Amino acid sequence: MNKKVTGLLSVSVITAGLIAGCADLGETEQSAQQSTQVNSSFANAQYPTTRKGDVVDKYFGQEVADPYRWLEDDRSEETGTWVKTQNQVTFNYLDRIPYREQLKERLAELWNYEKVGAPFKEGKYTYFYKNDGLQNQYVVYRMVDGGEPEVFLDPNSFSEDGTTSLAQLSFSKDGSIAAYSISEGGSDWRKIIIIDVESKKVLEQPLVDVKFSGISWYGNKGFYYSSYDKPEGSELSAKTDQHKLYYHQLGTPQSDDPVVFGANAEQKRRYVSGQVTEDDKYLLISGATSTSGNDLYLKDLTKPNSPLVTVLDNFESDTYVIDNQGSKLYLVTNLNAPNKKVVTVDASKPTAEHWQDLIAETDNVLSVSTGAGYFFAEYMVDAISKVYQYDYQGKQVREIALPGPGSASEIEGGKEDKELYFSFTNYKTPGTIYQLNPASGQVDVYRESGAKFNSDDYVSKQVFYTSKDGTKVPMMITHKKGLELNGKNPTILYGYGGFNISLTPRFSVTRAVWLEQGGIYAVANLRGGGEYGKAWHKAGTQLQKQNVFDDFIAAGEYLIEQNYTSSDYLAINGGSNGGLLVGAVMTQRPDLMQVALPAVGVLDMLRYHTFTAGAGWAYDYGTAEQSAEMFEYLKGYSPVHNVKKGVSYPATLVTTGDHDDRVVPAHSFKFTAELQAKQSGNAPTMIRIETNAGHGAGTPVSKTIEQYADIYAFTLFNMGFGQLPK
C-alpha cells in the first residue's frame, strides 16, 4: 500500500549513529611529539566526585552492587548537578584542543549545500522537503503543478533553538487535511497537530502523550494512532509496556478516542500499530511483545461493527500486509522463510494455512515496496542493493538499473502514480534522487546532490574476514585512493550488530570530512544484524550475543593485520545497541583500540529492561530475571559491570542526551562513573551530555555539527595528532 511520506530519505545520514574521525595521513614526527606534550597537560583530569550508594540487588542468590543507582533519577537535583559538572570537565578539555574550531568550521562548510527530497503528491499539491544548507530542520514546501513552491511547514519556527522537530506528516485521503507530529527536545513522546491544508489553520487541540506511533487516515474522517498510558513518575525513564491503538475522530476531544486494540491488560503488547489500506477497505493491526515477531489482525471497515479477524495469533514471524486488491491481501513474511517472501490470501480466510507464494524466498534478504501497480523487491546481496520489479501476478518484469554498488531507498507511491522516485548512495557517493518510469523501466537522474565532495578521489571496497569461530563476516572499507597501508592511518571502525538491522552503504557529510583528510572508515556487518536474514540475526542474540563482540574484535584485528592501521590509530564507534557493542569490546579488549566512542549506549544489561520500553528488547538480549544462566551471561559482558580496577582503558568519550527516553542516559552516567573510578592509565574517560536532546532523531544541524566536531577533536587528539593538515 502507499505509505504516506514521513521524512527525508537523506536525513538518515544524520541519525544513523555517531561516526567520529578526521585526520591527515601526513602527520610528521614533530607534530606527533607536539601533541604528546600538549596532551600531557590534560593527564589525570580532576573528575567530579561521584557518590557511591549502598544499593545491592540479588539475582539467583548472588548479590550485585549498584553503587550509582541514584544516577537513574533524572529528576533529582543531585543528578542534575552531576551532569553539569561532568560537562564542565569535558568541555574544558575540548576547549583546549587547538583544532576543534577548525573541525567545526569544515563540517559547517561541507554541510552547507541545498538538500531537496523526492516529491510526493497529496491532493492537488506536490510536496517536497528542503534544507537551504545549515537550517536546523528541513522545511516542507508545496506547489501546484507548474506553480512556484511555497512553504507549507517550517519546523525551524517550532522552537527558538531548533530542538523541536517534525517527526511525521500524514494527509487525509483527499489531501485536504494534514496531521503532523512533533518531537520536543528529542523525546519519543510526541504531539499530533491537525491543520487545514489550504489555510494551514490548526483545526483542534493537539493530541498529546503519543509514542511509537504512525498516523494512518481513514478517509477524511479521522486517523489511527498508538500510545501508552502516561506513566507515573518520570516520563523519560518510567517503564511503558502496554501499547494501545486509538482512533481519533476529527472534531472530538482526545479523551473520547476509543481504544481499538490493546486494552486487555492480560494480553499486553509493547508495540501496536494500525494501518488502513489505500482503498479504505481494511484496518490492519500488528502487535508485538518484543522487537522481533508480531501477531496480525484485520478489520473490514466497510461493514459497521465488523469483528477483528485473526491472520496470525503468535509472535513467531515478522509478517505484514503490503497491499490489497479487493479482498485479496498481499503479505511479506519470514514465516518458514528466513529471508522473507511475498504471499497472497483472501481476507475471508486469511490464516497461514491458506497462504500462497507469489514471490518465493531466495538466498538473499527481501524487502518489498509498492507503487504504480507494481511490487519492487529489493534484495540485499552482501549488504548491497539489487532491485527487481514484479507485477501483481508475481511475474518479474525487469531488474531496475542502479548506478553501481550501494543502497537504493524504497521505490514506492500510489497505485495511480506514473512516475516513482528513489535515492541511491554509498559510503563515498552523495545521495542522488532518481526518477523511474515504471511502464518502461527508464531510470533518469532527477536531482543530483549539491555536496562539494569528489567521490572519484575515493575507493570503497568490500572485504570478508574470519571471526573467532570461523564465520566469514563482510566489511566495507572506504578511504582515499593511493592510501599507503603503513599501519599509521587513523581509522574509525563502526558497528551495530543487533535487532535485525542491516548496515548498508550510505553517504554522510561528517564521514566525508574524515575521508577527505585521509582517514579510513570501516563498517563491519556483524551477526545480530539482518544482512543475511533471520539466522544471521539470531546468531547474535541472547546466549549468542558474544558472537557480535567477537565479530567486531576480529574486524579490528583484520584492519591491523592488513596494515590499514594499528591499535594506536584505531577508534571504535557505535550508537544505541552499537554503544553496547563499543562498551563490551573496550572492556574485553582495551588493548585493541586507542579511542572508544560509545554513543547513547545500552550499558547496564542487568537493568535495561526496567526503563521505558526496554523490556521489548528481550528478544535480542534476554533479561537478568529470565534464568540463572541468562543472568550470568549478561553480567559477563554488561559494560557497567565489567570495568575493572588496574586496567588501562582507551581514551573514552561517552555521548548521550539528557532527554533520551529510548536508551535512558543513566546507562551512560553509570558507565562513565565506573570508568572514572577505576581507570589506571592517563587516557581521559569523559562524558558529553547534550542538553535538551534525545536518542538522535530530529537533532538540530547546529547541535550535530558541534557534537561531531567535539568527537573528532577528542579522537584525533588522543591518537597523538597535534594539528590538522594545512
C-alpha positions, 0 to 999 in steps of 0.5 A, spaced: 500 500 500 502 507 499 505 509 505 504 516 506 511 520 506 514 521 513 521 524 512 527 525 508 530 519 505 537 523 506 536 525 513 538 518 515 545 520 514 544 524 520 541 519 525 544 513 523 549 513 529 555 517 531 561 516 526 567 520 529 574 521 525 578 526 521 585 526 520 591 527 515 595 521 513 601 526 513 602 527 520 610 528 521 614 526 527 614 533 530 607 534 530 606 527 533 611 529 539 607 536 539 601 533 541 604 528 546 606 534 550 600 538 549 596 532 551 600 531 557 597 537 560 590 534 560 593 527 564 589 525 570 583 530 569 580 532 576 573 528 575 567 530 579 566 526 585 561 521 584 557 518 590 557 511 591 550 508 594 549 502 598 544 499 593 545 491 592 540 487 588 540 479 588 539 475 582 539 467 583 542 468 590 548 472 588 548 479 590 550 485 585 552 492 587 549 498 584 553 503 587 550 509 582 543 507 582 541 514 584 544 516 577 537 513 574 533 519 577 533 524 572 529 528 576 533 529 582 537 535 583 543 531 585 543 528 578 542 534 575 548 537 578 552 531 576 551 532 569 553 539 569 559 538 572 561 532 568 560 537 562 564 542 565 570 537 565 569 535 558 568 541 555 574 544 558 578 539 555 575 540 548 576 547 549 583 546 549 584 542 543 587 547 538 583 544 532 576 543 534 574 550 531 577 548 525 573 541 525 567 545 526 568 550 521 569 544 515 563 540 517 559 547 517 562 548 510 561 541 507 554 541 510 552 547 507 549 545 500 541 545 498 538 538 500 531 537 496 527 530 497 523 526 492 516 529 491 510 526 493 503 528 491 497 529 496 491 532 493 492 537 488 499 539 491 506 536 490 510 536 496 517 536 497 522 537 503 528 542 503 534 544 507 537 551 504 544 548 507 545 549 515 537 550 517 536 546 523 530 542 520 528 541 513 522 545 511 516 542 507 514 546 501 508 545 496 506 547 489 501 546 484 503 543 478 507 548 474 506 553 480 512 556 484 513 552 491 511 555 497 512 553 504 507 549 507 511 547 514 517 550 517 519 546 523 525 551 524 519 556 527 517 550 532 522 552 537 527 558 538 533 553 538 531 548 533 530 542 538 523 541 536 522 537 530 517 534 525 517 527 526 511 525 521 506 528 516 500 524 514 494 527 509 487 525 509 485 521 503 483 527 499 489 531 501 485 536 504 487 535 511 494 534 514 496 531 521 503 532 523 507 530 529 512 533 533 518 531 537 520 536 543 527 536 545 528 529 542 523 525 546 519 519 543 513 522 546 510 526 541 504 531 539 499 530 533 497 537 530 491 537 525 491 543 520 487 545 514 491 544 508 489 550 504 489 555 510 494 551 514 489 553 520 490 548 526 483 545 526 483 542 534 487 541 540 493 537 539 493 530 541 498 529 546 502 523 550 503 519 543 509 514 542 511 509 537 506 511 533 504 512 525 498 516 523 494 512 518 487 516 515 481 513 514 478 517 509 477 524 511 474 522 517 479 521 522 486 517 523 489 511 527 494 512 532 498 508 538 500 510 545 501 508 552 498 510 558 502 516 561 506 513 566 507 515 573 513 518 575 518 520 570 516 520 563 523 519 560 525 513 564 518 510 567 517 503 564 511 503 558 509 496 556 502 496 554 501 499 547 494 501 545 491 503 538 486 509 538 482 512 533 481 519 533 475 522 530 476 529 527 472 534 531 472 530 538 476 531 544 482 526 545 479 523 551 473 520 547 478 516 542 476 509 543 481 504 544 481 499 538 486 494 540 490 493 546 486 494 552 486 487 555 491 488 560 492 480 560 494 480 553 499 486 553 503 488 547 509 493 547 508 495 540 501 496 536 500 499 530 494 500 525 494 501 518 488 502 513 489 500 506 489 505 500 482 503 498 479 504 505 477 497 505 481 494 511 484 496 518 490 492 519 493 491 526 500 488 528 502 487 535 508 485 538 511 483 545 518 484 543 522 487 537 522 481 533 515 477 531 508 480 531 501 477 531 496 480 525 489 482 525 484 485 520 478 489 520 473 490 514 471 497 515 466 497 510 461 493 514 459 497 521 461 493 527 465 488 523 469 483 528 477 483 528 479 477 524 485 473 526 491 472 520 496 470 525 495 469 533 503 468 535 509 472 535 513 467 531 514 471 524 515 478 522 509 478 517 505 484 514 500 486 509 503 490 503 497 491 499 490 489 497 486 488 491 479 487 493 479 482 498 485 479 496 491 481 501 498 481 499 503 479 505 511 479 506 513 474 511 519 470 514 514 465 516 518 458 514 522 463 510 528 466 513 529 471 508 522 473 507 517 472 501 511 475 498 504 471 499 497 472 497 490 470 501 483 472 501 481 476 507 475 471 508 480 466 510 486 469 511 490 464 516 497 461 514 494 455 512 491 458 506 497 462 504 500 462 497 507 464 494 507 469 489 514 471 490 518 465 493 524 466 498 531 466 495 538 466 498 538 473 499 534 478 504 527 481 501 524 487 502 518 489 498 515 496 496 509 498 492 507 503 487 504 504 480 501 497 480 507 494 481 511 490 487 519 492 487 523 487 491 529 489 493 534 484 495 540 485 499 546 481 496 552 482 501 549 488 504 548 491 497 542 493 493 539 489 487 532 491 485 527 487 481 520 489 479 514 484 479 507 485 477 501 483 481 501 476 478 508 475 481 511 475 474 518 479 474 518 484 469 525 487 469 531 488 474 531 496 475 538 499 473 542 502 479 548 506 478 553 501 481 554 498 488 550 501 494 543 502 497 537 504 493 531 507 498 524 504 497 521 505 490 514 506 492 507 511 491 500 510 489 497 505 485 495 511 480 502 514 480 506 514 473 512 516 475 516 513 482 522 516 485 528 513 489 535 515 492 541 511 491 548 512 495 554 509 498 559 510 503 563 515 498 557 517 493 552 523 495 545 521 495 542 522 488 534 522 487 532 518 481 526 518 477 523 511 474 518 510 469 515 504 471 511 502 464 518 502 461 523 501 466 527 508 464 531 510 470 533 518 469 537 522 474 532 527 477 536 531 482 543 530 483 546 532 490 549 539 491 555 536 496 562 539 494 565 532 495 569 528 489 567 521 490 572 519 484 578 521 489 575 515 493 575 507 493 570 503 497 571 496 497 568 490 500 572 485 504 570 478 508 574 476 514 574 470 519 571 471 526 573 467 532 569 461 530 570 461 523 564 465 520 566 469 514 563 476 516 563 482 510 566 489 511 566 495 507 572 499 507 572 506 504 578 511 504 582 515 499 585 512 493 593 511 493 592 510 501 599 507 503 597 501 508 603 503 513 599 501 519 599 509 521 592 511 518 587 513 523 581 509 522 574 509 525 571 502 525 563 502 526 558 497 528 551 495 530 550 488 530 543 487 533 535 487 532 535 485 525 538 491 522 542 491 516 548 496 515 548 498 508 552 503 504 550 510 505 553 517 504 554 522 510 557 529 510 561 528 517 564 521 514 566 525 508 570 530 512 574 524 515 575 521 508 577 527 505 583 528 510 585 521 509 582 517 514 579 510 513 572 508 515 570 501 516 563 498 517 563 491 519 556 487 518 556 483 524 551 477 526 545 480 530 544 484 524 539 482 518 544 482 512 543 475 511 536 474 514 533 471 520 539 466 522 544 471 521 540 475 526 539 470 531 546 468 531 547 474 535 542 474 540 541 472 547 546 466 549 549 468 542 550 475 543 558 474 544 558 472 537 557 480 535 563 482 540 567 477 537 565 479 530 567 486 531 574 484 535 576 480 529 574 486 524 579 490 528 584 485 528 583 484 520 584 492 519 591 491 523 593 485 520 592 488 513 596 494 515 590 499 514 592 501 521 594 499 528 591 499 535 594 506 536 590 509 530 584 505 531 577 508 534 571 504 535 564 507 534 557 505 535 550 508 537 544 505 541 545 497 541 552 499 537 554 503 544 553 496 547 557 493 542 563 499 543 562 498 551 563 490 551 569 490 546 573 496 550 572 492 556 574 485 553 579 488 549 582 495 551 588 493 548 585 493 541 583 500 540 586 507 542 579 511 542 572 508 544 566 512 542 560 509 545 554 513 543 547 513 547 549 506 549 545 500 552 550 499 558 547 496 564 544 489 561 542 487 568 537 493 568 535 495 561 529 492 561 526 496 567 526 503 563 521 505 558 520 500 553 526 496 554 523 490 556 521 489 548 528 488 547 528 481 550 528 478 544 535 480 542 538 480 549 534 476 554 533 479 561 537 478 568 530 475 571 529 470 565 534 464 568 540 463 572 544 462 566 541 468 562 543 472 568 550 470 568 551 471 561 549 478 561 553 480 567 559 477 563 559 482 558 554 488 561 559 494 560 557 497 567 559 491 570 565 489 567 570 495 568 575 493 572 580 496 577 588 496 574 586 496 567 588 501 562 582 503 558 582 507 551 581 514 551 573 514 552 568 519 550 561 517 552 555 521 548 548 521 550 542 526 551 539 528 557 532 527 554 533 520 551 527 516 553 529 510 548 536 508 551 535 512 558 542 516 559 543 513 566 546 507 562 551 512 560 552 516 567 553 509 570 558 507 565 562 513 565 562 513 573 565 506 573 570 508 568 572 514 572 573 510 578 577 505 576 581 507 570 589 506 571 592 509 565 592 517 563 587 516 557 581 521 559 574 517 560 569 523 559 562 524 558 558 529 553 551 530 555 547 534 550 542 538 553 535 538 551 536 532 546 534 525 545 536 518 542 538 522 535 532 523 531 530 530 529 537 533 532 538 540 530 544 541 524 547 546 529 547 541 535 550 535 530 555 539 527 558 541 534 557 534 537 561 531 531 566 536 531 567 535 539 568 527 537 573 528 532 577 533 536 577 528 542 579 522 537 584 525 533 587 528 539 588 522 543 591 518 537 597 523 538 595 528 532 597 535 534 594 539 528 590 538 522 593 538 515 594 545 512 
